[in-house]
Amino acid sequence: MVIRDVMTESVVTAPPQTSVRAVAEIMRERNVGAVLLTGPDGGLVGFITDRDVAVSVVAEGHDGSVAASGHASAPVITGTPEMPLEEAAETMARFGIRRLPVLEGDRLAGIVTLDDIAVRTSDRELRGSLTKTITRSALPGFYFHQRGG
């Protein structure tokens, strides 16, 4: 199986200069835990999660008017629609991420989460292998985060 088989095609995006408060409102309204930041050309420039908002903004005492780009993960680790699920899960475990944006060329094609991979995989052996990888990625010290500008 490949990412295309399990990914979600509708992705929530916002411009990088969007305030963190507005990003949090988008997350609440759309019931998502992450927003991809895209530039004017549609290119992916950052990735901000609900955890980023809590840890990098709220816990550090910033107010919600700061730009999301200053608190987003960048560069963004991505996959492709034809990437095998095993490789996607290994990549996510290696970088300690739970969501992987999917690019087709320069175009944002979707997003896949560890849960998508585990739940939507019908192959029992593959699901067991992926679950082991996913569990490993939940270990302390596996969080990857670089702030973008």
C-alpha positions as a Python dict, from the first residue, in 0.01 Angstrom:
ca = {
    (1, 'M'): (0, 0, 0),
    (2, 'V'): (104, 359, -62),
    (3, 'I'): (15, 691, 100),
    (4, 'R'): (-240, 773, -171),
    (5, 'D'): (-450, 480, -45),
    (6, 'V'): (-497, 626, 304),
    (7, 'M'): (-430, 1002, 287),
    (8, 'T'): (-684, 1276, 339),
    (9, 'E'): (-698, 1501, 33),
    (10, 'S'): (-861, 1803, 194),
    (11, 'V'): (-594, 1994, 381),
    (12, 'V'): (-645, 2301, 598),
    (13, 'T'): (-408, 2582, 497),
    (14, 'A'): (-342, 2945, 586),
    (15, 'P'): (-93, 3213, 481),
    (16, 'P'): (223, 3229, 699),
    (17, 'Q'): (138, 3576, 829),
    (18, 'T'): (-192, 3453, 977),
    (19, 'S'): (-202, 3521, 1350),
    (20, 'V'): (-170, 3229, 1588),
    (21, 'R'): (-511, 3319, 1732),
    (22, 'A'): (-668, 3295, 1384),
    (23, 'V'): (-491, 2961, 1325),
    (24, 'A'): (-628, 2830, 1657),
    (25, 'E'): (-977, 2942, 1554),
    (26, 'I'): (-936, 2763, 1219),
    (27, 'M'): (-830, 2448, 1405),
    (28, 'R'): (-1138, 2468, 1627),
    (29, 'E'): (-1379, 2541, 1341),
    (30, 'R'): (-1239, 2271, 1113),
    (31, 'N'): (-1176, 2022, 1398),
    (32, 'V'): (-811, 1966, 1303),
    (33, 'G'): (-491, 1963, 1505),
    (34, 'A'): (-267, 2120, 1240),
    (35, 'V'): (-267, 2386, 970),
    (36, 'L'): (-24, 2394, 679),
    (37, 'L'): (117, 2737, 599),
    (38, 'T'): (136, 2810, 227),
    (39, 'G'): (296, 3097, 39),
    (40, 'P'): (137, 3308, -236),
    (41, 'D'): (246, 3050, -496),
    (42, 'G'): (80, 2771, -297),
    (43, 'G'): (414, 2631, -189),
    (44, 'L'): (442, 2476, 156),
    (45, 'V'): (639, 2702, 394),
    (46, 'G'): (550, 2574, 740),
    (47, 'F'): (336, 2349, 953),
    (48, 'I'): (178, 2456, 1283),
    (49, 'T'): (9, 2216, 1523),
    (50, 'D'): (-208, 2258, 1829),
    (51, 'R'): (98, 2151, 2029),
    (52, 'D'): (304, 2431, 1871),
    (53, 'V'): (37, 2680, 1977),
    (54, 'A'): (39, 2550, 2334),
    (55, 'V'): (413, 2501, 2380),
    (56, 'S'): (569, 2766, 2158),
    (57, 'V'): (313, 3044, 2194),
    (58, 'V'): (105, 3015, 2510),
    (59, 'A'): (369, 2862, 2739),
    (60, 'E'): (626, 3121, 2627),
    (61, 'G'): (385, 3407, 2705),
    (62, 'H'): (324, 3535, 2351),
    (63, 'D'): (-14, 3678, 2270),
    (64, 'G'): (-224, 3541, 1988),
    (65, 'S'): (-146, 3824, 1748),
    (66, 'V'): (198, 3687, 1655),
    (67, 'A'): (241, 3538, 1307),
    (68, 'A'): (198, 3162, 1284),
    (69, 'S'): (514, 3132, 1072),
    (70, 'G'): (733, 3221, 1369),
    (71, 'H'): (602, 2924, 1565),
    (72, 'A'): (567, 2666, 1289),
    (73, 'S'): (783, 2367, 1209),
    (74, 'A'): (1007, 2434, 910),
    (75, 'P'): (1139, 2290, 693),
    (76, 'V'): (843, 2058, 662),
    (77, 'I'): (903, 1686, 632),
    (78, 'T'): (686, 1558, 345),
    (79, 'G'): (593, 1244, 159),
    (80, 'T'): (464, 1166, -188),
    (81, 'P'): (142, 991, -290),
    (82, 'E'): (336, 687, -413),
    (83, 'M'): (551, 651, -98),
    (84, 'P'): (503, 306, 59),
    (85, 'L'): (323, 318, 395),
    (86, 'E'): (613, 143, 565),
    (87, 'E'): (849, 419, 449),
    (88, 'A'): (603, 689, 556),
    (89, 'A'): (570, 539, 904),
    (90, 'E'): (949, 504, 935),
    (91, 'T'): (995, 867, 827),
    (92, 'M'): (739, 984, 1080),
    (93, 'A'): (900, 778, 1355),
    (94, 'R'): (1250, 901, 1266),
    (95, 'F'): (1144, 1267, 1288),
    (96, 'G'): (895, 1221, 1573),
    (97, 'I'): (601, 1357, 1377),
    (98, 'R'): (242, 1232, 1369),
    (99, 'R'): (132, 1406, 1048),
    (100, 'L'): (297, 1398, 706),
    (101, 'P'): (195, 1647, 436),
    (102, 'V'): (186, 1484, 93),
    (103, 'L'): (325, 1668, -208),
    (104, 'E'): (278, 1575, -572),
    (105, 'G'): (556, 1773, -735),
    (106, 'D'): (520, 2119, -578),
    (107, 'R'): (144, 2079, -524),
    (108, 'L'): (-5, 1991, -188),
    (109, 'A'): (-197, 1670, -253),
    (110, 'G'): (-307, 1578, 100),
    (111, 'I'): (-196, 1475, 444),
    (112, 'V'): (-155, 1143, 621),
    (113, 'T'): (-145, 1083, 994),
    (114, 'L'): (-12, 790, 1190),
    (115, 'D'): (-371, 710, 1282),
    (116, 'D'): (-472, 709, 912),
    (117, 'I'): (-196, 459, 840),
    (118, 'A'): (-286, 232, 1130),
    (119, 'V'): (-665, 242, 1091),
    (120, 'R'): (-702, 237, 712),
    (121, 'T'): (-458, -46, 646),
    (122, 'S'): (-640, -372, 571),
    (123, 'D'): (-328, -593, 559),
    (124, 'R'): (-303, -745, 911),
    (125, 'E'): (75, -805, 893),
    (126, 'L'): (141, -453, 762),
    (127, 'R'): (-87, -305, 1030),
    (128, 'G'): (110, -489, 1302),
    (129, 'S'): (441, -362, 1164),
    (130, 'L'): (309, -7, 1134),
    (131, 'T'): (161, -16, 1484),
    (132, 'K'): (503, -112, 1620),
    (133, 'T'): (661, 180, 1432),
    (134, 'I'): (390, 419, 1549),
    (135, 'T'): (430, 309, 1909),
    (136, 'R'): (806, 363, 1883),
    (137, 'S'): (746, 718, 1756),
    (138, 'A'): (552, 800, 2071),
    (139, 'L'): (862, 754, 2288),
    (140, 'P'): (987, 1061, 2480),
    (141, 'G'): (1254, 1260, 2304),
    (142, 'F'): (1115, 1192, 1957),
    (143, 'Y'): (965, 1537, 1903),
    (144, 'F'): (1114, 1719, 1603),
    (145, 'H'): (1065, 2092, 1580),
    (146, 'Q'): (1256, 2367, 1406),
    (147, 'R'): (1113, 2713, 1400),
    (148, 'G'): (1078, 2879, 1066),
    (149, 'G'): (1080, 3246, 988),
}
